[in-house]
Amino acid sequence: MGYFYGFLWIAVGLILLFSMTKESRIFYFAGGFFLFLGAWWVADSMMPAVNLFEGGWGLALRCITGVALVVLAVQFVREYKRKKQEAEEQKNKKP
């Protein structure tokens, strides 16, 4: 099952990289994160003795995930505010 999740995350990352980057450049970062997450999951499945989701490795993954979530959330809020402001300007521009 671990391989399935790993390849699922990789597929999501590739979709973000190749399809969604036309909308915003932040999808390069998001796609890269999902590729990293998929590689991590596959590596955990290939090395069951190491268990990459516990201990120091698990803490490192949580820290990387936390940083990625903060970066993506900040970018989302900026994009949301920008588009809301553009919509208001368009609304005020029309008579």
Backbone as JSON Lines, residues from 0, in Angstrom:
{"i":0,"aa":"M","n":[0.81,-1.19,0.0],"ca":[0.0,0.0,0.0],"c":[0.86,1.26,0.0]}
{"i":1,"aa":"G","n":[2.05,1.17,0.59],"ca":[2.95,2.31,0.63],"c":[3.39,2.75,-0.75]}
{"i":2,"aa":"Y","n":[3.61,1.76,-1.63],"ca":[3.99,2.11,-3.01],"c":[2.86,2.85,-3.71]}
{"i":3,"aa":"F","n":[1.63,2.42,-3.45],"ca":[0.48,3.07,-4.07],"c":[0.42,4.54,-3.68]}
{"i":4,"aa":"Y","n":[0.54,4.82,-2.38],"ca":[0.51,6.21,-1.91],"c":[1.68,7.0,-2.48]}
{"i":5,"aa":"G","n":[2.85,6.39,-2.52],"ca":[4.02,7.07,-3.07],"c":[3.82,7.46,-4.52]}
{"i":6,"aa":"F","n":[3.35,6.54,-5.32],"ca":[3.14,6.86,-6.73],"c":[1.94,7.79,-6.93]}
{"i":7,"aa":"L","n":[0.98,7.74,-6.01],"ca":[-0.13,8.69,-6.06],"c":[0.38,10.11,-5.83]}
{"i":8,"aa":"W","n":[1.23,10.3,-4.82],"ca":[1.8,11.64,-4.56],"c":[2.65,12.1,-5.73]}
{"i":9,"aa":"I","n":[3.39,11.18,-6.33],"ca":[4.21,11.55,-7.5],"c":[3.31,11.97,-8.65]}
{"i":10,"aa":"A","n":[2.21,11.25,-8.86],"ca":[1.28,11.62,-9.94],"c":[0.68,13.0,-9.69]}
{"i":11,"aa":"V","n":[0.31,13.28,-8.44],"ca":[-0.24,14.6,-8.11],"c":[0.81,15.67,-8.37]}
{"i":12,"aa":"G","n":[2.05,15.42,-7.99],"ca":[3.12,16.38,-8.23],"c":[3.33,16.66,-9.7]}
{"i":13,"aa":"L","n":[3.3,15.61,-10.51],"ca":[3.48,15.8,-11.96],"c":[2.31,16.56,-12.57]}
{"i":14,"aa":"I","n":[1.1,16.29,-12.1],"ca":[-0.06,17.03,-12.59],"c":[0.08,18.51,-12.25]}
{"i":15,"aa":"L","n":[0.48,18.79,-11.01],"ca":[0.66,20.19,-10.62],"c":[1.75,20.86,-11.46]}
{"i":16,"aa":"L","n":[2.84,20.15,-11.69],"ca":[3.95,20.74,-12.45],"c":[3.59,20.99,-13.91]}
{"i":17,"aa":"F","n":[2.91,20.06,-14.53],"ca":[2.7,20.17,-15.97],"c":[1.35,20.77,-16.37]}
{"i":18,"aa":"S","n":[0.36,20.74,-15.49],"ca":[-0.95,21.27,-15.86],"c":[-1.29,22.58,-15.17]}
{"i":19,"aa":"M","n":[-0.97,22.68,-13.91],"ca":[-1.45,23.81,-13.12],"c":[-0.5,25.0,-13.11]}
{"i":20,"aa":"T","n":[0.73,24.84,-13.56],"ca":[1.68,25.95,-13.51],"c":[1.29,27.08,-14.45]}
{"i":21,"aa":"K","n":[0.37,26.82,-15.38],"ca":[-0.11,27.89,-16.25],"c":[-0.91,28.92,-15.47]}
{"i":22,"aa":"E","n":[-1.54,28.48,-14.38],"ca":[-2.34,29.38,-13.56],"c":[-1.48,30.22,-12.62]}
{"i":23,"aa":"S","n":[-0.48,29.6,-12.0],"ca":[0.35,30.31,-11.05],"c":[1.69,29.58,-10.9]}
{"i":24,"aa":"R","n":[2.73,30.36,-10.66],"ca":[4.06,29.78,-10.5],"c":[4.22,29.03,-9.18]}
{"i":25,"aa":"I","n":[3.34,29.27,-8.21],"ca":[3.45,28.59,-6.92],"c":[3.25,27.1,-7.07]}
{"i":26,"aa":"F","n":[2.62,26.67,-8.16],"ca":[2.41,25.24,-8.37],"c":[3.72,24.51,-8.67]}
{"i":27,"aa":"Y","n":[4.76,25.23,-9.07],"ca":[6.08,24.6,-9.18],"c":[6.54,24.13,-7.8]}
{"i":28,"aa":"F","n":[6.37,24.99,-6.82],"ca":[6.74,24.64,-5.45],"c":[5.87,23.51,-4.92]}
{"i":29,"aa":"A","n":[4.55,23.63,-5.11],"ca":[3.63,22.6,-4.62],"c":[3.9,21.26,-5.3]}
{"i":30,"aa":"G","n":[4.11,21.28,-6.62],"ca":[4.41,20.05,-7.33],"c":[5.7,19.42,-6.87]}
{"i":31,"aa":"G","n":[6.7,20.24,-6.65],"ca":[7.97,19.74,-6.13],"c":[7.82,19.12,-4.75]}
{"i":32,"aa":"F","n":[7.0,19.74,-3.91],"ca":[6.76,19.17,-2.58],"c":[6.08,17.81,-2.69]}
{"i":33,"aa":"F","n":[5.09,17.69,-3.56],"ca":[4.41,16.41,-3.71],"c":[5.33,15.35,-4.3]}
{"i":34,"aa":"L","n":[6.23,15.73,-5.21],"ca":[7.21,14.78,-5.71],"c":[8.13,14.31,-4.58]}
{"i":35,"aa":"F","n":[8.56,15.25,-3.74],"ca":[9.38,14.91,-2.58],"c":[8.63,13.96,-1.65]}
{"i":36,"aa":"L","n":[7.36,14.27,-1.38],"ca":[6.56,13.43,-0.5],"c":[6.38,12.03,-1.08]}
{"i":37,"aa":"G","n":[6.17,11.94,-2.39],"ca":[6.05,10.63,-3.02],"c":[7.34,9.83,-2.93]}
{"i":38,"aa":"A","n":[8.47,10.5,-3.16],"ca":[9.76,9.82,-3.05],"c":[9.99,9.35,-1.61]}
{"i":39,"aa":"W","n":[9.59,10.15,-0.64],"ca":[9.74,9.78,0.76],"c":[8.91,8.53,1.07]}
{"i":40,"aa":"W","n":[7.69,8.51,0.56],"ca":[6.79,7.39,0.83],"c":[7.32,6.1,0.18]}
{"i":41,"aa":"V","n":[7.81,6.22,-1.06],"ca":[8.37,5.05,-1.74],"c":[9.62,4.57,-1.02]}
{"i":42,"aa":"A","n":[10.46,5.5,-0.59],"ca":[11.68,5.12,0.14],"c":[11.32,4.42,1.44]}
{"i":43,"aa":"D","n":[10.28,4.86,2.12],"ca":[9.85,4.2,3.35],"c":[9.37,2.77,3.06]}
{"i":44,"aa":"S","n":[8.7,2.58,1.93],"ca":[8.23,1.24,1.57],"c":[9.39,0.33,1.18]}
{"i":45,"aa":"M","n":[10.42,0.91,0.59],"ca":[11.57,0.11,0.15],"c":[12.49,-0.26,1.31]}
{"i":46,"aa":"M","n":[12.49,0.56,2.38],"ca":[13.36,0.32,3.53],"c":[12.52,0.23,4.81]}
{"i":47,"aa":"P","n":[11.82,-0.89,5.02],"ca":[10.93,-0.97,6.19],"c":[11.68,-0.95,7.52]}
{"i":48,"aa":"A","n":[12.94,-1.31,7.52],"ca":[13.7,-1.32,8.78],"c":[13.99,0.09,9.28]}
{"i":49,"aa":"V","n":[14.07,1.05,8.39],"ca":[14.41,2.41,8.79],"c":[13.2,3.15,9.34]}
{"i":50,"aa":"N","n":[12.03,2.97,8.77],"ca":[10.78,3.62,9.16],"c":[10.95,5.14,9.16]}
{"i":51,"aa":"L","n":[10.84,5.72,7.99],"ca":[11.08,7.14,7.78],"c":[10.0,8.06,8.36]}
{"i":52,"aa":"F","n":[8.94,7.5,8.92],"ca":[7.89,8.33,9.49],"c":[7.98,8.44,11.0]}
{"i":53,"aa":"E","n":[9.0,7.86,11.61],"ca":[9.17,7.92,13.06],"c":[10.56,8.45,13.39]}
{"i":54,"aa":"G","n":[10.72,8.9,14.6],"ca":[12.01,9.35,15.08],"c":[12.47,10.64,14.42]}
{"i":55,"aa":"G","n":[13.76,10.75,14.24],"ca":[14.34,11.95,13.65],"c":[13.9,12.18,12.22]}
{"i":56,"aa":"W","n":[13.78,11.09,11.47],"ca":[13.33,11.21,10.08],"c":[11.9,11.73,10.02]}
{"i":57,"aa":"G","n":[11.06,11.23,10.9],"ca":[9.68,11.69,10.94],"c":[9.58,13.16,11.33]}
{"i":58,"aa":"L","n":[10.43,13.57,12.28],"ca":[10.47,14.97,12.68],"c":[10.92,15.86,11.52]}
{"i":59,"aa":"A","n":[11.92,15.4,10.78],"ca":[12.38,16.17,9.61],"c":[11.26,16.31,8.59]}
{"i":60,"aa":"L","n":[10.53,15.24,8.33],"ca":[9.42,15.3,7.38],"c":[8.34,16.27,7.87]}
{"i":61,"aa":"R","n":[8.04,16.23,9.15],"ca":[7.03,17.16,9.69],"c":[7.48,18.61,9.56]}
{"i":62,"aa":"C","n":[8.75,18.87,9.8],"ca":[9.27,20.24,9.66],"c":[9.2,20.71,8.21]}
{"i":63,"aa":"I","n":[9.6,19.86,7.28],"ca":[9.54,20.21,5.86],"c":[8.1,20.44,5.43]}
{"i":64,"aa":"T","n":[7.2,19.58,5.89],"ca":[5.79,19.72,5.56],"c":[5.22,21.01,6.15]}
{"i":65,"aa":"G","n":[5.6,21.34,7.37],"ca":[5.13,22.57,7.99],"c":[5.59,23.8,7.23]}
{"i":66,"aa":"V","n":[6.85,23.82,6.83],"ca":[7.37,24.94,6.05],"c":[6.62,25.05,4.72]}
{"i":67,"aa":"A","n":[6.41,23.91,4.06],"ca":[5.69,23.92,2.79],"c":[4.27,24.44,2.96]}
{"i":68,"aa":"L","n":[3.6,24.02,4.02],"ca":[2.23,24.48,4.26],"c":[2.18,25.98,4.53]}
{"i":69,"aa":"V","n":[3.13,26.5,5.29],"ca":[3.16,27.93,5.58],"c":[3.4,28.72,4.3]}
{"i":70,"aa":"V","n":[4.38,28.29,3.5],"ca":[4.68,28.98,2.24],"c":[3.47,28.97,1.31]}
{"i":71,"aa":"L","n":[2.82,27.82,1.18],"ca":[1.67,27.71,0.29],"c":[0.47,28.51,0.82]}
{"i":72,"aa":"A","n":[0.27,28.52,2.13],"ca":[-0.85,29.28,2.7],"c":[-0.64,30.78,2.51]}
{"i":73,"aa":"V","n":[0.58,31.26,2.74],"ca":[0.87,32.68,2.56],"c":[0.66,33.08,1.11]}
{"i":74,"aa":"Q","n":[1.13,32.26,0.19],"ca":[0.97,32.55,-1.22],"c":[-0.5,32.53,-1.63]}
{"i":75,"aa":"F","n":[-1.26,31.59,-1.07],"ca":[-2.68,31.51,-1.37],"c":[-3.4,32.78,-0.92]}
{"i":76,"aa":"V","n":[-3.1,33.25,0.28],"ca":[-3.73,34.46,0.8],"c":[-3.37,35.66,-0.06]}
{"i":77,"aa":"R","n":[-2.11,35.78,-0.46],"ca":[-1.7,36.88,-1.33],"c":[-2.44,36.85,-2.66]}
{"i":78,"aa":"E","n":[-2.53,35.68,-3.25],"ca":[-3.22,35.52,-4.53],"c":[-4.71,35.84,-4.38]}
{"i":79,"aa":"Y","n":[-5.31,35.39,-3.3],"ca":[-6.73,35.64,-3.05],"c":[-7.0,37.14,-2.92]}
{"i":80,"aa":"K","n":[-6.17,37.83,-2.15],"ca":[-6.34,39.28,-1.98],"c":[-6.13,40.02,-3.29]}
{"i":81,"aa":"R","n":[-5.14,39.59,-4.07],"ca":[-4.87,40.25,-5.34],"c":[-6.04,40.09,-6.3]}
{"i":82,"aa":"K","n":[-6.56,38.89,-6.4],"ca":[-7.69,38.66,-7.3],"c":[-8.96,39.37,-6.83]}
{"i":83,"aa":"K","n":[-9.15,39.45,-5.51],"ca":[-10.3,40.17,-4.97],"c":[-10.18,41.66,-5.29]}
{"i":84,"aa":"Q","n":[-8.98,42.2,-5.16],"ca":[-8.76,43.61,-5.46],"c":[-8.97,43.88,-6.95]}
{"i":85,"aa":"E","n":[-8.49,42.99,-7.81],"ca":[-8.7,43.15,-9.25],"c":[-10.18,43.11,-9.61]}
{"i":86,"aa":"A","n":[-10.91,42.22,-8.96],"ca":[-12.35,42.13,-9.22],"c":[-13.07,43.4,-8.8]}
{"i":87,"aa":"E","n":[-12.68,43.97,-7.67],"ca":[-13.29,45.22,-7.21],"c":[-12.95,46.37,-8.15]}
{"i":88,"aa":"E","n":[-11.72,46.4,-8.65],"ca":[-11.33,47.44,-9.6],"c":[-12.11,47.33,-10.89]}
{"i":89,"aa":"Q","n":[-12.31,46.11,-11.36],"ca":[-13.11,45.89,-12.57],"c":[-14.56,46.32,-12.33]}
{"i":90,"aa":"K","n":[-15.07,46.04,-11.16],"ca":[-16.45,46.39,-10.83],"c":[-16.6,47.91,-10.77]}
{"i":91,"aa":"N","n":[-15.63,48.59,-10.18],"ca":[-15.69,50.05,-10.08],"c":[-15.41,50.73,-11.41]}
{"i":92,"aa":"K","n":[-14.71,50.06,-12.28],"ca":[-14.36,50.63,-13.59],"c":[-15.56,50.71,-14.51]}
{"i":93,"aa":"K","n":[-16.46,49.74,-14.42],"ca":[-17.64,49.72,-15.28],"c":[-18.65,50.72,-14.77]}
{"i":94,"aa":"P","n":[-19.33,51.46,-15.7],"ca":[-20.32,52.45,-15.27],"c":[-21.61,51.82,-14.78]}
